[in-house]
């Protein structure tokens, strides 16, 4: 692909809180660009991008879907991401490979909790964004309030490029304050046709003020435009302004804001213009940086040797794995081989396809900047890098959130047991936020995920896609354990058998770390007391021991381990001996280091009519909730609260019954904190009574 084509490519994601209108907006984009010949509707279960049966039944997006369209001779690759917090890994891996994003906000709801989460994810990957304030036709729509919420909650600088033409039910279109024209959308043509008209006289002062405000904001980031503005502004053209807005957007200084109502077919075409005008092409983003096999950082220019990141693996019942790839440099061709440095394997690229939701178009090659899928890769997992075998590179993988909830699975028959094992293996490859382990005491399979809905979908897929019949236990909280004091352990592992023996001696110190720090291993060995080849096995043994803590068998987190000293034997020492020594030394040290139980705390936002506020607050307090704040608007109360996950099971049903079905809530993981003594006692007692199996987590 030449530079002209690359400059006319946009790789974007559509991201937002659940029910803000992401999928509806994407459906309109596909219709107006000619990809679809009819508009799919989420509420009718026929949206093109929501192709899974579970998505169509629930009216939500579960898996990110890729598609492509053309607008103003530009190819736009689009990924529609889920808004529900349980599927945040889908957003994470999509943002990892995108160059730009469209953030959608509800004109009534504003900046909602999941909007903040995905915005922070985009901040982490330094992705330029434009914003679309949707549902401008809804009662209570207030775009200025959304702008203020963006400033306060997202710490961004929104720059309004349009003002509404009409309010709520009377919303007819938008006023473009660059062109100073009103855009009126034709309802008879489903918004396909719209016309430029003069701005109504009564709105001219507001439009002129908005244009002046926009110019002042943009001038802050462009010296050339500022100079023209200070000289009276007569020389400023729309091209000057568009160039300056683009520059500031790409530098993450501003967020251009558009208005509309996707469901009512108003405002989507100007948004597409904004994607082309203000979001980056692959040429506008810095060269990707990875590590070569020597561990040194290396830039890979777009015209350099082949490099692609596998950002998603999808199970396909007919062809095996479907691996989604973002090509960062060079090109990949069907029938050739690439090298996966992460697993030290060569992969043959059989078939390459461009995706349109779950439809495929076979292609022979893909170039830098493309987002495509490869059929039948055997070894590649989410986050792996595929590169030229002569120039191997490993790109930074993506951050996978820790699961906070578990259920026990038991197959109904022996045949189901084998099928379940294979099915879970495929789902694990597909979704890195799932964890699966076997409970040695009960023989049950423990499935962990990001929330009740997440686990419900996984179990549903086991039944529908893989025909596995399972018995499912009650949800359990994924507690963690940590230490509150430091301790030392000197452990000597000696085992003599008839032949070669085992010998390893280690001296370690365990220390508590700040909450959320994870695990840190420090090699303090001097003088070759333990040879270098045995250091890694010690760490591996410690990591294995961390999987089950001494209190109630939960993983140990937020710990630093220093390997301080040790001894080895020329003949009897081995990697396995030192792995065992590390494992046993850690277990002994943690027992002396005053363990404590940590419980997951959730950020919960409840939106309720004012007359039910007292009942809602009383219930949240009874669930050990800490009220963070309240906001009142038009008789609706929004309550922010932090609640232990253990007390939130079944909350949706309880909230509906308390508020006559009129209140809603959202919940996302916040952090782990020490559980109260009464909770710890109960969890530990249940663990001991069950002979080492975890209780149900209702505390």
N, C-alpha and C positions, 0 to 999 in steps of 0.2 A: 504494500500500500504506500503510495507516495505522500509527500508532506501536504499536498493540496487536499487529498482525501482525508488525511488525519486531522487537518484543521477543521474539517467539516464533520467531525465525529464527536458525539457527546455520550458519555457513559454516566447515566444519572440514576438515582434511586428516589422513590417516592416514600416519604417517611412521616409518621404522625402517631398520635394517640389513637386508640381503638375508636372507631365510629366517627372519625373526623372527615372521612370521605376519600381516603387514599385510592381504594379500588375503583370507586365511581369515577374519580378524576382520571385514572388510567384508562378506564373503559371509554371515556369521552375522547381522550387523546387518540386512542386507536381508531375511533370512528371518524374523527375529523381529519386524520392523516391517511384515511383510506385503507387501513389494515383490516378493520372490521366493517361489515356492511350492515350491521345492526348493533344497537347499543345493548350490552348485557347489563342487567341490574342485580345488585347484591341481594336485595330483598326478594327477588324472584328466583334466586338460586341459579341464574344463568350467566353470571359474570365470566367473561373469558379467562380472566386471571385467577379466579377462584375455581380451579378445575377439580380439586379433590372432593370426594363425596362428603367428607366431614366439614369442609368449608361451605359447601352449598347448603347443607342442612342447618348449620349454625349461623350462616350469614357473616362469617368472619374470615380473615385471611390467616392461614396457619403456616404455610410454607411460602418463602419468597419465590416469585415467578419472574422469568426473564422474557422479554420480547424486544422488538425493534420496530421503528417506524421512520418515516422521512418527512421532514418539514423544512421548507425553504432550501431544498437541495442538501440538507444536512441529515446524516444518519444518526438517529437517537436510539441508543440501547438503553432500555428501561428495566429496572428491577422494582417490582411492587412488593413492599415488605409488610409483615404483620404489625399490628398495633398493640396486640395483647402482650403484656409483660411476660407471660409464660413462654413466649416464643422469641425472646430477645436475642437468642443466638442467631436467628435468621437475619435480624437487622445487623448484628455485629459482623457476620461474615459477608453480607452484601456491601456494607460501608467500607470494608477492608479493600474492596476491589473497584470502588467507584471513584470517579473524578469530581463529581458534583452531586448535589441533591436538591430536591424540592421538598420543603417542610410544609405540611398542610396543617392549618389550625382552624378549629370551628369558631365561627364568628360569635357564637353564644358562649361556648365552654372556654374559649381562650387557650392559654398554655396549660395543658393538663399534665398529670404526672408522667405518663409515658412519653409525652412530647419532650419533657426535660431529659429523660433518660436517653432517648435517641439523639437529642441535641448534643449531650455530653459525649456520646460515642462518636459523633461526627467531629466534635472539637478535637478528640484524641487523634483522629486520623487527618486532621487539618483539611477538611473538605469544604470548599466554598458552597454556599447555599443561597437559594432564593426562597421566599415564603409566599404561600397562597392562602389567604384568609377565605375559607369556604363557607357555604351556607349563609350567605349574605341576605337571602330571602326569608330566613327564619325569624320568628317573633323573638325580640330581645337581642338581635344581632347588633354588635357594637364593635366596629373595627378599631376604633381609637383605644378602647379598653384593651384589645388584644395587643396593639402596638406597645402600650405601657407595660403589659405583662411580659412581653418579649424583652423589653429593656430590663425589667426588675428580675425576672426569673432566669432568663437565658444569658444575661450580661452581653447582649449583642446591640448593634446600632442599626435598627430597622430604618429603611428609607422608603417612604411611600411613593410609588410611581403612578398610582391611580386613586381616585376618590369615587364613591358610589353614585350612580345615577338612580335615585329613588331609594327608599328604605323598606326593609322587611318585605311585606307582600307586594309593595310597589317597586321592588328592585328590578330595573329594566336592563341595566348594563353598567358600564364604567366610563369615567372621564379620564382619558389618557393625558396626564399633565406634562408629558414631553411634547406631544404633538398638539396639545390643547384642542383636542377633539373629543366629542362624546361618541362612544361605541354602543349602538343599540342592537340587541340580538333578536333575531326573528324567531318567535316561538313556533311558528308553523313549520319551519324547516329544521326543527330540533336543534336550533342554535348553529346549524351549518352556515347560514347566511347572517351577516351582520353589516351594518353600515356606519360610516363615519358621518356625523352630523355636527352642526355647530353646538357649542355648549349653551344650554339655556341661560338666559340673562341673569336669572336669580342665583345661578350657581357659579357665575364668572368670578365674583370676588373670592369665593372659597377655593376655586381652582387656581387662581392667580397666587393666592397666599400659599397653597400647597406646593406650587411650582417653585416659588421663592425659597420655601423651607427646604425643598429637595435640593435645589442648587447650592444653598449654603452648606448643607450636610456633605455634598459630594466635593465641593471646593476644598474642604478640610484635608482631602487626600490627593489633590491634584493641583500642583503649583501652576501649571499652564492655564487651567480653567480658572483658578483663583485670580490670576493676573487679569484675564479678560473680564471677569466679574467685577473687579475693583475699578476697571476702566469704564464701567457703565453697562457692560454686558451685551452691547449691540453686536459684537463680533461672534458671540456664542451661537453655535449651530447644534442641532440635535445630535449630529455625528460626534461633536466634541463631548457632549454630555454622556452619550452611550459609551464612548471610549473610556471616559473617566469612571463611570459606574462599573464597567467591566473590570477595570484595573483594581478598583477598591474592593470589589467582590472577590476577585481572585486572591487578593492579599488578606482576605478574611477581616477586612476593616468594616464592611457594611453588609447588610442583608436587604436586597431589593424586595419590596412587598407588592403583591398583586391581589386583586379582589375578585370574587365571583361566586357562583353557585353551580357546582358541577352537575348536580342532580337536575337543576332547571336549565342546563345547557347554556350557561352565561359565563364568559370570562376565561374559557379554557384556551382559545386561540392566542390571545395576548400572553398568556402564561407560556405557551410554546415558543412565542417570539422571545420571551425572557430567557428560556433555556438556551436558545441559539445565541442570543446577544450577550448574556452575562455569565454563563457557566463555562468551565474550561474544556478545551479539547485535550486529547492525550499529549499534544505538544506543549500545552501550557503548564503541565505539572512537572515537578522535578524528576530526573531519572530515578528509577527504583533503586534502592540500596539493599544489598544482602550481604551474606558472609560467604567467602570461598571456603574450600576444604581446610585451609590453614587457620580458619577462624577470624580472618581479617575482613574488615568492611570493604565492600567493593560496589561502585556505581555501575549500573548497566544501562547505557544509553539506548534510546528507542530503536536505533539501527544496529545495535550490537548483537551478539550471539543470542540464540533463543532462550527466553525465560518466561515462564507462565506459572501462575499460582492457582492451585485447586482450591476453590472457596466453598464448594458444596458437592456432596456425593448423594445421589438419589437412587433409590432402589427401583429397578425396572424389571417387571415380571418376565419380559420377553428377551431382553438383551443383557441382563445382569446390571452392573453399575453404570449409571450415567454421571459422569464427572464434569462439573461446570468449571471452566477455566477462564481466567483473565490473562491475555497475552500482553506482557509488558515490553518485550523487545524481540526483534527478529521475527521469524514466522514458523509456524508448525504446519506440517503436511500429513495428510492421511497416508498410511503405509510406511511411515518412517518411525524411528525409535528416539526416545528422549530418556534422560537420566533423572531418577528421583533420588537425590542425595540424602534425603531424610531417612529412607529405608535401604539405601545403597542397592537399588534395583533399576534395571532398564525396563521401560514400558514401551510396548508397541502401540502406536496410535492407529487403530483400525479404521473406524469411521468417525468423521467429524460432522457435527450438525449445528446449525443455528436454531435457537429455540424461539418459539412463539407460544408462550404458556406451555401446554403439554404437546404442542404440535412441533414437528421437526422438518428442517430443510437441509438436506445433505449438501456438504461443501467439500472441496478438495484441500483447501488450505485456509489458514487464518493468519492475520498479520498483527503486529503491535497495535494495541488499542482495541482489539476485538474481544468480545465476550461470547464464548461458544461452549459447546459440550462435546466430550469425547465418550464414545461408547465402549464399554468392556474393559476399562483399565483394571488390572488385577490387584495392584499393591497400593495405589495412591489413596490417601485419606484426606479429609478436610484439613487444609493448612499446609499441605505438602507443596514443594516447588518442583516443577519439571523444567529441566534446562538442557542445553547442549552438553553432551557427554565430555567434550573436550574443554568446555568452560563451565564447570558445575558451579551453581550458586544456590544458597539457601536463603529464602526471604523470611522476614519475621512472620511468625505464625500469628493467629488471632487469639484474643483473650476469650477464654471459655468460662462463663460464670459457674460457680459451685451450686449444685442442687441443694434444695432446702426441704424437700419432702420425699417420702418413700412409700411404696406399697409392696406387700409380699405377694408373689405370684406362685401358684401351684398348678402344674398341668393336670388335666383331667384323666389322662391315660398315658401309657408308656410312649405311644406314637406321638402324642402331643408334646411330650418332654423333649424328644429329638427335634421335632419341628420348632418348638419354642426356642431351643438353643440356637438353631440356625437363624431363625427370624430375628432374635435379639441381636445376634452378631451383625446382621445386615442393617438393622436400625441404628446400632451403635456407630457404624461406619457413616451413616447418613446424618445423625444428630449427635454432635460431640457433647451436648449438655445433658445427655442421658448417662447415667451410671448404672452398671449392673454388677452385683456380687452375689455370692452364694452364702447363705447363713449355715455355717457348719453344724450348728446345734440342731436346727429344725429341718435342714435340707431344702428350705424354701429359697426361691430366687428373689432377691431384693432389688426392685427397680426404683431408681431415684431420678427426680426431675425438678423442674422449676416451679411447679404449682399443680393444683388438683386438675385443672383443665389439660395441662401438658401430659400428665400421666393418663388421664382419661382418653386422650387422643391416641397415645401409644398403644394402650390396651385394645382400643377399637380397631386400630390398624392390624394388630396381631390376629384378631378374629377375621377381619374382612380381607386383608391382602394375603395373609399367610395361612388362613384357615386353622388357627391354633385355638383350641378351647382351653381357657384357664379359669381358675378360681382366684379372685382378687381380694386381698385383705383390706382392712381399714387403713386410711392414710396415716403415716407416721412422720413425726418431725425429725429432720436431719440435725440432731444436736451435734455439738463438737466438744472436745475436751482440750484444756490447756493447763499450763502450770503457773503457779503464783510465786514460786521461789526457785533459786538455783540449787543444783545438787551435782555431786560427782559420783562416778562409778568406775571402778577398776575391775574389768572382767577378763577372766582367763578361760579360753575354750580349749580343752584338751580331750582328745578322744583317741584311744588306742584300740586298734583291731588287729587281726592277724597280720595284715600287710602294712601298707603305708598308713600312718596315723593322721590326725588333724591337730593343728596347733595355731592359735591366734590369741594375742593378748592386746587389749585396748584400754586406754584411759580416756574417758570423755567427761565433759561438763555440759549440763543442760541449763539454759537460761531462758526466762520468759521474754517475749518480744511484745511490742505494741500490737493492739488489736488490729487484725487485718494484714499483718506482715507476712503470714505464711510460714515458711521454713527457711532457715539459713544454716548452711553447713560450712564450718571453718576448719581448714586443715592447718593445724599448728605444729605439725611434726617437724622436728629438726634432727639433723645428724643421721638421717636414714633409719631411724628407729623402726619405721614401717616402710617397706619399699613402695615406690609410687604406684606400682600395678595393683597394690592391695588397698589403696585409699578409696578408690571408687566403690569396691565391694562393701567397705564399711558403711559408706553413705547409703548404698542400696539396701543394706540390712536395716539401717535406721529408718529409712523411708517406709520399708515394709512394716516395721514395728509401729510406726505412726498411724497405720490404718485402723488399729484397735487400741483404744486407751484403757487404762486400768479401772476407771470408775464404772462405766457402763458400756464399754466396747465401741464407743464412737471415735472417729478419727481425731488425732491430736494435731492442733494447729498453733501457730504463733510461738514457735520455739526456735532458739538458736542452739546448735550442737557444736561444741569445739572438740575436735580430736586432738588430744594434748600429748599423748605418749603411747607406747606399745612395744611389743616384742614380736619377733617372728623366728621360725625355724627353717633352716636351709632346705630340709627335706619335707617336713610335715605341713608346712604352711601352704595354704591354697586360697584362691578367691572365695570358695565356699566357706572355708573356716573363718575368714575375716568377715564375710557377710553374716554368718551366724553370730560371731562375737559382737558385731555392731547391733544386731537385732536384740540380743539378750542384754547388752550393756544399756541400751536406751530404755528398755522396759524396767530394768532395775532402777535406773536414775530417776525416771518419771514417778515411780512409786514413792520416792523420797522427796519429791519436789512440790508437794501439796497441789494435787490436781483439783480443777474446778470444772463444772459443766457450763457450756455456753449455749444459749438458745438464739435462734434466728428471730430478729425483730423486723417487722414489716412497716413500711410507710403506707398508710391507708388514707384515702380521701373519700369522704362520704358526701354526696349531694342530696339534700332532702328538703321537702317543703317545710317552712318554718314551724307549722303546728306540731310536727313530730320531733322537733329538735331535742326537747327534754328527754323523751324516751330513748332516742338514739344515743345521746350523750351518756345517759345512765347505763345503757347496755355496754357501751364501749369502755366505760370506767370499770364495770364488773369484769370485763375481759382483760384487766390489767393494762388498759390503754392510757397513754399520756397525751393529753390534748395539746397540740402544737399551735393551733390558731383556728379562727373562724372568720368567714367572710359572708356578708349578707348582700343579696342583690335581687330585687324584684320578688321578694317573698320567698326566695330560695336560699338556703343556708349551705355553705360549703365548709366542712369540718376536716381539718388535717390532724391526724393522730398517729402515734406509733404504738403498735400492739404486737405482743409475742405471737408468732405463727401458730403455736400450740393452741391458742384460744380463738383462732379464726376459722376452724373447720365448721362448715354448715352455716357460715355467717350470711351467705346470700339468701338462704331460705328465711332465716330469722329476720333479716332486714326487710324483706318483702312483707312478712306478716305484721311487722310493727308499723309499717308505713303504707299499708294498703297497696303495696306494689309500686309506690311512686318514688322511692329513693333508689339511688344507684351508688355503687362504690367501685373504686379501683385499688389495687394492692400491688406493691412491688417490694422486693427485698431491700432492706436498708443496711443492716450490719448485725454482727453477733455481739451479744453482751452476756456477762455472767448471769446465770439463772438464779432466782431466789433460793434460799436454803430449802424451803418446803418442796419446791419443784425438784431440786437435785435429789433430795431424800426419796421422793416418790419414784423418780426414774431409776435410781440405783436399786431400790428395793424390787421394782418390777423386773429389772435385769437379772438380779440374783434369783428371784423366784422362778423365772422362766428358764433357768439354767443356761443363761448366756444369750437368750433371744431378746430383741428389743420389744418394749411395750408399744402401745398404740399412740402415744404422744399426746393424748388429751389431758392437759394439766390445768 
